[in-house]
Amino acid sequence: MAARFEAARSLPFQHWLKAIGVPPAGSADLGQHWHLLAARTRQSWLAEPGIGAVRAERLERFFAHPEVVAMVGYLEHQEVSAFSRLEFPLVIRSNSSLDRPSASEPP
């Protein structure tokens, strides 16, 4: 069983979407990562080609459904890459003079 799951981790994201039962999404670009899809709002779904009001509502409900959220949590815990949390480096920008080199420091 462990070998099977290990092999499943490498399946393409589209296979995972089908296995989980994502409702039809028209010709919308579904990308390659679950959390980016789950973060979409009804309005962002409506902006996708082939997505009308009914389909946008179904997609929004699907991604928020407690059973789906629990399943994705399990897959995340199992380290399936398409379901892992996205981490972005923290970048702090400031116009403060403290962030600029002083006249005596090289740029």
The first five atom37 places (N, CA, C, CB, O) and aatype in JSON, in Angstrom:
{
  "aatype": [12, 0, 0, 1, 13, 6, 0, 0, 1, 15, 10, 14, 13, 5, 8, 17, 10, 11, 0, 9, 7, 19, 14, 14, 0, 7, 15, 0, 3, 10, 7, 5, 8, 17, 8, 10, 10, 0, 0, 1, 16, 1, 5, 15, 17, 10, 0, 6, 14, 7, 9, 7, 0, 19, 1, 0, 6, 1, 10, 6, 1, 13, 13, 0, 8, 14, 6, 19, 19, 0, 12, 19, 7, 18, 10, 6, 8, 5, 6, 19, 15, 0, 13, 15, 1, 10, 6, 13, 14, 10, 19, 9, 1, 15, 2, 15, 15, 10, 3, 1, 14, 15, 0, 15, 6, 14, 14],
  "atom_mask": [
    [1, 1, 1, 1, 1],
    [1, 1, 1, 1, 1],
    [1, 1, 1, 1, 1],
    [1, 1, 1, 1, 1],
    [1, 1, 1, 1, 1],
    [1, 1, 1, 1, 1],
    [1, 1, 1, 1, 1],
    [1, 1, 1, 1, 1],
    [1, 1, 1, 1, 1],
    [1, 1, 1, 1, 1],
    [1, 1, 1, 1, 1],
    [1, 1, 1, 1, 1],
    [1, 1, 1, 1, 1],
    [1, 1, 1, 1, 1],
    [1, 1, 1, 1, 1],
    [1, 1, 1, 1, 1],
    [1, 1, 1, 1, 1],
    [1, 1, 1, 1, 1],
    [1, 1, 1, 1, 1],
    [1, 1, 1, 1, 1],
    [1, 1, 1, 0, 1],
    [1, 1, 1, 1, 1],
    [1, 1, 1, 1, 1],
    [1, 1, 1, 1, 1],
    [1, 1, 1, 1, 1],
    [1, 1, 1, 0, 1],
    [1, 1, 1, 1, 1],
    [1, 1, 1, 1, 1],
    [1, 1, 1, 1, 1],
    [1, 1, 1, 1, 1],
    [1, 1, 1, 0, 1],
    [1, 1, 1, 1, 1],
    [1, 1, 1, 1, 1],
    [1, 1, 1, 1, 1],
    [1, 1, 1, 1, 1],
    [1, 1, 1, 1, 1],
    [1, 1, 1, 1, 1],
    [1, 1, 1, 1, 1],
    [1, 1, 1, 1, 1],
    [1, 1, 1, 1, 1],
    [1, 1, 1, 1, 1],
    [1, 1, 1, 1, 1],
    [1, 1, 1, 1, 1],
    [1, 1, 1, 1, 1],
    [1, 1, 1, 1, 1],
    [1, 1, 1, 1, 1],
    [1, 1, 1, 1, 1],
    [1, 1, 1, 1, 1],
    [1, 1, 1, 1, 1],
    [1, 1, 1, 0, 1],
    [1, 1, 1, 1, 1],
    [1, 1, 1, 0, 1],
    [1, 1, 1, 1, 1],
    [1, 1, 1, 1, 1],
    [1, 1, 1, 1, 1],
    [1, 1, 1, 1, 1],
    [1, 1, 1, 1, 1],
    [1, 1, 1, 1, 1],
    [1, 1, 1, 1, 1],
    [1, 1, 1, 1, 1],
    [1, 1, 1, 1, 1],
    [1, 1, 1, 1, 1],
    [1, 1, 1, 1, 1],
    [1, 1, 1, 1, 1],
    [1, 1, 1, 1, 1],
    [1, 1, 1, 1, 1],
    [1, 1, 1, 1, 1],
    [1, 1, 1, 1, 1],
    [1, 1, 1, 1, 1],
    [1, 1, 1, 1, 1],
    [1, 1, 1, 1, 1],
    [1, 1, 1, 1, 1],
    [1, 1, 1, 0, 1],
    [1, 1, 1, 1, 1],
    [1, 1, 1, 1, 1],
    [1, 1, 1, 1, 1],
    [1, 1, 1, 1, 1],
    [1, 1, 1, 1, 1],
    [1, 1, 1, 1, 1],
    [1, 1, 1, 1, 1],
    [1, 1, 1, 1, 1],
    [1, 1, 1, 1, 1],
    [1, 1, 1, 1, 1],
    [1, 1, 1, 1, 1],
    [1, 1, 1, 1, 1],
    [1, 1, 1, 1, 1],
    [1, 1, 1, 1, 1],
    [1, 1, 1, 1, 1],
    [1, 1, 1, 1, 1],
    [1, 1, 1, 1, 1],
    [1, 1, 1, 1, 1],
    [1, 1, 1, 1, 1],
    [1, 1, 1, 1, 1],
    [1, 1, 1, 1, 1],
    [1, 1, 1, 1, 1],
    [1, 1, 1, 1, 1],
    [1, 1, 1, 1, 1],
    [1, 1, 1, 1, 1],
    [1, 1, 1, 1, 1],
    [1, 1, 1, 1, 1],
    [1, 1, 1, 1, 1],
    [1, 1, 1, 1, 1],
    [1, 1, 1, 1, 1],
    [1, 1, 1, 1, 1],
    [1, 1, 1, 1, 1],
    [1, 1, 1, 1, 1],
    [1, 1, 1, 1, 1]
  ],
  "atom_positions": [
    [[0.83, -1.2, 0.0], [0.0, 0.0, 0.0], [0.88, 1.26, 0.0], [-0.95, 0.0, 1.22], [0.58, 2.21, -0.72]],
    [[1.94, 1.28, 0.78], [2.82, 2.44, 0.85], [3.45, 2.71, -0.51], [3.91, 2.24, 1.92], [3.59, 3.86, -0.91]],
    [[3.85, 1.65, -1.21], [4.46, 1.81, -2.53], [3.46, 2.41, -3.52], [4.98, 0.46, -3.06], [3.82, 3.23, -4.36]],
    [[2.22, 2.0, -3.41], [1.17, 2.54, -4.29], [0.97, 4.03, -4.05], [-0.17, 1.79, -4.08], [0.88, 4.82, -4.99]],
    [[0.92, 4.41, -2.77], [0.7, 5.82, -2.47], [1.91, 6.64, -2.89], [0.43, 6.01, -0.97], [1.76, 7.76, -3.37]],
    [[3.1, 6.07, -2.72], [4.31, 6.77, -3.15], [4.25, 7.02, -4.65], [5.58, 5.96, -2.78], [4.63, 8.1, -5.11]],
    [[3.79, 6.04, -5.41], [3.67, 6.21, -6.86], [2.58, 7.25, -7.19], [3.33, 4.85, -7.53], [2.72, 8.01, -8.14]],
    [[1.52, 7.26, -6.41], [0.42, 8.21, -6.65], [0.86, 9.65, -6.44], [-0.75, 7.89, -5.75], [0.31, 10.55, -7.06]],
    [[1.83, 9.87, -5.57], [2.32, 11.23, -5.32], [2.85, 11.88, -6.59], [3.42, 11.2, -4.26], [2.84, 13.11, -6.72]],
    [[3.31, 11.07, -7.52], [3.9, 11.63, -8.74], [2.89, 11.76, -9.89], [5.05, 10.76, -9.19], [3.26, 12.18, -10.98]],
    [[1.63, 11.42, -9.64], [0.62, 11.57, -10.69], [0.43, 13.05, -11.02], [-0.72, 10.95, -10.25], [0.57, 13.91, -10.15]],
    [[0.11, 13.34, -12.28], [-0.14, 14.74, -12.67], [-1.31, 15.33, -11.87], [-0.43, 14.83, -14.18], [-2.24, 14.62, -11.48]],
    [[-1.24, 16.63, -11.66], [-2.26, 17.34, -10.9], [-3.66, 17.1, -11.46], [-1.96, 18.83, -10.88], [-4.62, 16.97, -10.69]],
    [[-3.8, 17.06, -12.78], [-5.11, 16.84, -13.4], [-5.73, 15.51, -12.97], [-5.0, 16.89, -14.93], [-6.95, 15.41, -12.84]],
    [[-4.9, 14.49, -12.74], [-5.41, 13.2, -12.26], [-5.97, 13.34, -10.85], [-4.29, 12.13, -12.29], [-7.02, 12.78, -10.54]],
    [[-5.26, 14.09, -10.01], [-5.75, 14.33, -8.65], [-7.08, 15.07, -8.67], [-4.72, 15.11, -7.85], [-7.98, 14.73, -7.91]],
    [[-7.2, 16.07, -9.54], [-8.45, 16.83, -9.61], [-9.61, 15.92, -9.98], [-8.32, 17.96, -10.63], [-10.69, 16.01, -9.4]],
    [[-9.39, 15.05, -10.94], [-10.45, 14.12, -11.36], [-10.78, 13.14, -10.23], [-10.0, 13.33, -12.63], [-11.95, 12.87, -9.97]],
    [[-9.75, 12.62, -9.56], [-9.97, 11.67, -8.47], [-10.75, 12.28, -7.32], [-8.64, 11.14, -7.98], [-11.57, 11.61, -6.69]],
    [[-10.49, 13.53, -7.03], [-11.18, 14.21, -5.93], [-12.6, 14.62, -6.33], [-10.39, 15.45, -5.49], [-13.45, 14.82, -5.46]],
    [[-12.85, 14.74, -7.63], [-14.19, 15.04, -8.09], [-14.48, 16.51, -8.31], [0.0, 0.0, 0.0], [-15.61, 16.95, -8.11]],
    [[-13.48, 17.28, -8.7], [-13.7, 18.7, -8.99], [-14.77, 18.82, -10.07], [-12.38, 19.4, -9.42], [-14.67, 18.17, -11.11]],
    [[-15.78, 19.66, -9.84], [-16.82, 19.86, -10.85], [-16.23, 20.37, -12.17], [-17.89, 20.84, -10.34], [-15.15, 20.97, -12.17]],
    [[-16.91, 20.14, -13.27], [-16.42, 20.65, -14.56], [-16.14, 22.15, -14.48], [-17.44, 20.36, -15.68], [-16.92, 22.92, -13.93]],
    [[-15.0, 22.53, -15.04], [-14.57, 23.92, -14.96], [-14.46, 24.56, -16.34], [-13.25, 24.02, -14.24], [-13.66, 25.48, -16.53]],
    [[-15.25, 24.08, -17.29], [-15.22, 24.67, -18.62], [-13.82, 24.63, -19.2], [0.0, 0.0, 0.0], [-13.13, 23.61, -19.1]],
    [[-13.4, 25.71, -19.78], [-12.05, 25.77, -20.34], [-11.12, 26.61, -19.45], [-12.08, 26.35, -21.77], [-10.1, 27.13, -19.91]],
    [[-11.49, 26.72, -18.17], [-10.68, 27.49, -17.22], [-9.33, 26.83, -17.02], [-11.41, 27.63, -15.88], [-9.22, 25.6, -17.02]],
    [[-8.32, 27.64, -16.84], [-6.98, 27.15, -16.52], [-6.97, 26.76, -15.05], [-5.88, 28.22, -16.84], [-7.17, 27.61, -14.18]],
    [[-6.75, 25.48, -14.77], [-6.78, 25.0, -13.39], [-5.4, 24.99, -12.74], [-7.36, 23.63, -13.34], [-5.27, 24.65, -11.56]],
    [[-4.38, 25.35, -13.49], [-3.05, 25.45, -12.92], [-2.49, 24.12, -12.46], [0.0, 0.0, 0.0], [-2.86, 23.06, -12.97]],
    [[-1.6, 24.19, -11.5], [-0.9, 23.0, -11.02], [-0.86, 22.9, -9.49], [0.5, 22.98, -11.56], [-0.09, 22.11, -8.94]],
    [[-1.68, 23.69, -8.81], [-1.63, 23.65, -7.36], [-3.01, 23.88, -6.75], [-0.64, 24.69, -6.83], [-3.72, 24.81, -7.12]],
    [[-3.36, 23.01, -5.82], [-4.67, 23.01, -5.19], [-4.99, 24.33, -4.48], [-4.77, 21.89, -4.21], [-6.07, 24.89, -4.69]],
    [[-4.09, 24.81, -3.66], [-4.4, 25.98, -2.83], [-4.66, 27.24, -3.66], [-3.26, 26.24, -1.86], [-5.38, 28.14, -3.22]],
    [[-4.06, 27.31, -4.84], [-4.37, 28.44, -5.71], [-5.79, 28.34, -6.26], [-3.36, 28.51, -6.88], [-6.48, 29.35, -6.41]],
    [[-6.23, 27.12, -6.55], [-7.62, 26.92, -6.99], [-8.6, 27.19, -5.86], [-7.81, 25.49, -7.53], [-9.6, 27.88, -6.04]],
    [[-8.3, 26.64, -4.7], [-9.21, 26.76, -3.56], [-9.37, 28.21, -3.11], [-8.72, 25.92, -2.41], [-10.38, 28.56, -2.5]],
    [[-8.4, 29.04, -3.4], [-8.46, 30.45, -2.99], [-9.32, 31.3, -3.93], [-7.05, 31.02, -2.92], [-9.61, 32.45, -3.62]],
    [[-9.7, 30.75, -5.06], [-10.5, 31.54, -6.01], [-11.88, 31.83, -5.45], [-10.62, 30.8, -7.35], [-12.49, 31.0, -4.77]],
    [[-12.36, 33.0, -5.76], [-13.7, 33.41, -5.35], [-14.66, 33.18, -6.52], [-13.72, 34.91, -4.91], [-14.25, 32.88, -7.64]],
    [[-15.92, 33.33, -6.23], [-16.93, 33.2, -7.28], [-16.64, 34.19, -8.41], [-18.36, 33.44, -6.71], [-16.77, 33.86, -9.59]],
    [[-16.25, 35.41, -8.04], [-15.94, 36.43, -9.05], [-14.75, 36.03, -9.91], [-15.67, 37.76, -8.37], [-14.77, 36.25, -11.13]],
    [[-13.73, 35.45, -9.31], [-12.58, 35.05, -10.11], [-12.92, 33.87, -11.01], [-11.39, 34.69, -9.2], [-12.39, 33.76, -12.11]],
    [[-13.8, 32.98, -10.55], [-14.25, 31.89, -11.43], [-15.04, 32.45, -12.61], [-15.1, 30.88, -10.64], [-14.9, 31.97, -13.74]],
    [[-15.87, 33.44, -12.35], [-16.66, 34.04, -13.42], [-15.8, 34.68, -14.5], [-17.61, 35.08, -12.85], [-16.22, 34.8, -15.65]],
    [[-14.61, 35.09, -14.14], [-13.7, 35.72, -15.1], [-13.04, 34.69, -16.03], [-12.63, 36.51, -14.37], [-12.42, 35.06, -17.02]],
    [[-13.18, 33.41, -15.7], [-12.58, 32.35, -16.51], [-13.48, 32.01, -17.7], [-12.32, 31.08, -15.65], [-14.71, 32.08, -17.59]],
    [[-12.89, 31.64, -18.84], [-13.7, 31.27, -20.0], [-14.51, 30.0, -19.72], [-12.8, 31.05, -21.24], [-14.02, 29.04, -19.14]],
    [[-15.77, 30.03, -20.14], [-16.64, 28.87, -19.99], [-17.26, 28.71, -18.62], [0.0, 0.0, 0.0], [-17.89, 27.69, -18.34]],
    [[-17.1, 29.7, -17.75], [-17.65, 29.62, -16.39], [-18.76, 30.65, -16.25], [-16.55, 29.85, -15.31], [-18.54, 31.86, -16.36]],
    [[-19.97, 30.15, -16.0], [-21.1, 31.03, -15.75], [-21.41, 31.07, -14.26], [0.0, 0.0, 0.0], [-20.66, 30.53, -13.45]],
    [[-22.5, 31.71, -13.9], [-22.85, 31.9, -12.5], [-23.07, 30.59, -11.76], [-24.1, 32.76, -12.39], [-22.61, 30.42, -10.63]],
    [[-23.77, 29.65, -12.38], [-24.07, 28.37, -11.72], [-22.79, 27.57, -11.51], [-25.09, 27.54, -12.56], [-22.56, 27.04, -10.42]],
    [[-21.97, 27.49, -12.53], [-20.72, 26.73, -12.43], [-19.78, 27.38, -11.41], [-20.03, 26.63, -13.81], [-19.13, 26.68, -10.64]],
    [[-19.71, 28.7, -11.41], [-18.85, 29.41, -10.45], [-19.28, 29.1, -9.02], [-18.89, 30.94, -10.71], [-18.44, 28.87, -8.15]],
    [[-20.59, 29.08, -8.78], [-21.1, 28.77, -7.44], [-20.76, 27.34, -7.06], [-22.62, 28.99, -7.38], [-20.34, 27.09, -5.92]],
    [[-20.92, 26.39, -7.97], [-20.59, 24.99, -7.68], [-19.11, 24.83, -7.34], [-20.93, 24.1, -8.88], [-18.76, 24.12, -6.4]],
    [[-18.26, 25.49, -8.1], [-16.82, 25.4, -7.84], [-16.47, 26.01, -6.48], [-16.04, 26.11, -8.94], [-15.7, 25.43, -5.72]],
    [[-17.03, 27.16, -6.2], [-16.75, 27.81, -4.92], [-17.2, 26.93, -3.75], [-17.44, 29.18, -4.85], [-16.48, 26.77, -2.77]],
    [[-18.39, 26.35, -3.86], [-18.91, 25.47, -2.81], [-18.05, 24.21, -2.66], [-20.36, 25.07, -3.11], [-17.76, 23.77, -1.55]],
    [[-17.65, 23.64, -3.79], [-16.84, 22.43, -3.76], [-15.55, 22.65, -2.97], [-16.53, 21.98, -5.18], [-15.22, 21.86, -2.08]],
    [[-14.83, 23.72, -3.31], [-13.54, 23.96, -2.67], [-13.67, 24.29, -1.19], [-12.82, 25.07, -3.38], [-12.7, 24.15, -0.45]],
    [[-14.85, 24.73, -0.75], [-15.07, 25.07, 0.65], [-15.73, 23.93, 1.44], [-15.92, 26.32, 0.76], [-15.87, 24.04, 2.66]],
    [[-16.13, 22.85, 0.77], [-16.85, 21.77, 1.44], [-15.96, 21.11, 2.5], [-17.33, 20.71, 0.4], [-14.79, 20.81, 2.22]],
    [[-16.5, 20.9, 3.7], [-15.69, 20.34, 4.8], [-15.02, 19.0, 4.47], [-16.55, 20.17, 6.02], [-13.88, 18.77, 4.88]],
    [[-15.7, 18.12, 3.75], [-15.09, 16.82, 3.41], [-13.92, 17.0, 2.44], [-16.14, 15.87, 2.8], [-12.91, 16.31, 2.54]],
    [[-14.07, 17.92, 1.51], [-12.99, 18.19, 0.55], [-11.81, 18.81, 1.28], [-13.48, 19.11, -0.6], [-10.66, 18.43, 1.05]],
    [[-12.09, 19.76, 2.15], [-11.03, 20.42, 2.93], [-10.28, 19.38, 3.77], [-11.63, 21.54, 3.84], [-9.06, 19.43, 3.87]],
    [[-11.02, 18.45, 4.39], [-10.39, 17.4, 5.2], [-9.53, 16.48, 4.33], [-11.46, 16.58, 5.94], [-8.43, 16.11, 4.73]],
    [[-10.03, 16.1, 3.16], [-9.27, 15.24, 2.27], [-7.98, 15.92, 1.81], [-10.12, 14.85, 1.05], [-6.92, 15.29, 1.76]],
    [[-8.08, 17.18, 1.48], [-6.9, 17.93, 1.05], [-5.91, 18.05, 2.21], [-7.3, 19.33, 0.52], [-4.7, 17.98, 2.0]],
    [[-6.41, 18.23, 3.42], [-5.53, 18.26, 4.59], [-4.77, 16.95, 4.73], [0.0, 0.0, 0.0], [-3.59, 16.96, 5.07]],
    [[-5.44, 15.84, 4.48], [-4.78, 14.53, 4.54], [-3.7, 14.43, 3.47], [-5.81, 13.4, 4.37], [-2.58, 13.99, 3.75]],
    [[-4.02, 14.83, 2.25], [-3.05, 14.77, 1.16], [-1.86, 15.69, 1.43], [-3.72, 15.14, -0.18], [-0.72, 15.36, 1.11]],
    [[-2.15, 16.83, 2.0], [-1.07, 17.75, 2.38], [-0.16, 17.1, 3.42], [-1.66, 19.08, 2.94], [1.07, 17.17, 3.32]],
    [[-0.78, 16.46, 4.42], [-0.02, 15.77, 5.46], [0.82, 14.63, 4.88], [-0.97, 15.23, 6.53], [1.9, 14.33, 5.38]],
    [[0.32, 14.01, 3.82], [1.05, 12.93, 3.15], [2.11, 13.44, 2.18], [0.07, 12.04, 2.41], [2.77, 12.67, 1.49]],
    [[2.26, 14.76, 2.14], [3.28, 15.43, 1.33], [3.11, 15.22, -0.17], [4.63, 14.95, 1.74], [4.08, 15.07, -0.91]],
    [[1.86, 15.22, -0.6], [1.59, 15.22, -2.04], [1.82, 16.66, -2.5], [0.11, 14.72, -2.37], [1.14, 17.58, -2.05]],
    [[2.77, 16.83, -3.4], [3.26, 18.17, -3.73], [2.17, 19.12, -4.21], [4.31, 18.07, -4.78], [2.2, 20.3, -3.85]],
    [[1.21, 18.67, -4.98], [0.16, 19.56, -5.5], [-0.75, 20.09, -4.4], [-0.66, 18.83, -6.54], [-1.53, 21.02, -4.63]],
    [[-0.67, 19.5, -3.21], [-1.52, 19.91, -2.11], [-0.76, 20.52, -0.95], [-2.3, 18.73, -1.61], [-1.34, 20.85, 0.09]],
    [[0.54, 20.69, -1.12], [1.33, 21.28, -0.05], [1.05, 22.78, 0.03], [2.85, 21.02, -0.27], [0.63, 23.4, -0.95]],
    [[1.28, 23.33, 1.19], [1.09, 24.77, 1.37], [2.13, 25.52, 0.57], [1.17, 25.17, 2.87], [3.31, 25.17, 0.56]],
    [[1.68, 26.55, -0.1], [2.62, 27.39, -0.85], [3.29, 28.34, 0.13], [1.9, 28.18, -1.99], [2.63, 28.93, 0.99]],
    [[4.56, 28.47, -0.01], [5.29, 29.42, 0.84], [6.03, 30.38, -0.05], [6.27, 28.69, 1.8], [6.75, 29.99, -0.97]],
    [[5.85, 31.63, 0.23], [6.52, 32.68, -0.53], [7.47, 33.4, 0.41], [5.51, 33.67, -1.17], [7.12, 33.63, 1.57]],
    [[8.64, 33.76, -0.05], [9.56, 34.48, 0.83], [8.98, 35.84, 1.19], [10.93, 34.63, 0.16], [8.36, 36.51, 0.37]],
    [[9.21, 36.23, 2.41], [8.75, 37.53, 2.87], [9.69, 38.6, 2.34], [8.67, 37.59, 4.43], [10.9, 38.54, 2.55]],
    [[9.13, 39.56, 1.66], [9.92, 40.66, 1.12], [9.36, 41.94, 1.71], [9.9, 40.69, -0.46], [8.18, 42.25, 1.56]],
    [[10.22, 42.66, 2.38], [9.79, 43.92, 2.99], [10.45, 45.05, 2.22], [10.16, 43.99, 4.51], [11.67, 45.09, 2.07]],
    [[9.63, 45.94, 1.74], [10.13, 47.11, 1.02], [9.73, 48.35, 1.82], [9.55, 47.18, -0.46], [8.65, 48.41, 2.41]],
    [[10.61, 49.31, 1.83], [10.33, 50.52, 2.58], [11.01, 51.69, 1.9], [10.8, 50.39, 4.04], [12.03, 51.54, 1.23]],
    [[10.43, 52.84, 2.09], [11.07, 54.06, 1.59], [11.87, 54.74, 2.7], [10.01, 55.03, 1.04], [12.35, 55.86, 2.54]],
    [[12.0, 54.04, 3.8], [12.7, 54.61, 4.95], [14.17, 54.83, 4.64], [12.55, 53.71, 6.16], [14.8, 54.04, 3.94]],
    [[14.7, 55.91, 5.17], [16.13, 56.18, 4.98], [16.97, 55.13, 5.69], [16.48, 57.59, 5.51], [18.15, 54.97, 5.38]],
    [[16.37, 54.4, 6.64], [17.11, 53.35, 7.33], [17.43, 52.18, 6.39], [16.3, 52.85, 8.53], [18.38, 51.43, 6.63]],
    [[16.65, 52.03, 5.32], [16.88, 50.95, 4.37], [17.9, 51.31, 3.31], [15.59, 50.55, 3.71], [18.33, 50.46, 2.54]],
    [[18.28, 52.57, 3.27], [19.22, 53.03, 2.23], [20.62, 53.11, 2.82], [18.8, 54.42, 1.66], [20.8, 53.46, 3.99]],
    [[21.63, 52.78, 2.0], [22.98, 52.9, 2.51], [23.31, 54.37, 2.79], [23.99, 52.31, 1.5], [22.84, 55.28, 2.11]],
    [[24.11, 54.57, 3.8], [24.52, 55.95, 4.11], [25.55, 56.4, 3.08], [25.11, 56.06, 5.57], [26.03, 55.59, 2.28]],
    [[25.89, 57.66, 3.1], [26.84, 58.22, 2.15], [28.2, 57.55, 2.26], [26.98, 59.71, 2.36], [28.95, 57.5, 1.29]],
    [[28.52, 57.03, 3.47], [29.83, 56.4, 3.65], [29.85, 54.93, 3.22], [30.25, 56.5, 5.11], [30.92, 54.35, 3.07]],
    [[28.66, 54.33, 3.0], [28.59, 52.93, 2.58], [28.53, 52.85, 1.06], [27.37, 52.23, 3.21], [27.88, 53.67, 0.41]],
    [[29.2, 51.85, 0.5], [29.05, 51.67, -0.97], [27.66, 51.18, -1.29], [30.11, 50.68, -1.52], [27.06, 50.46, -0.48]],
    [[27.13, 51.54, -2.42], [25.76, 51.12, -2.78], [25.67, 49.64, -3.0], [25.29, 51.83, -4.03], [24.59, 49.12, -3.3]]
  ]
}
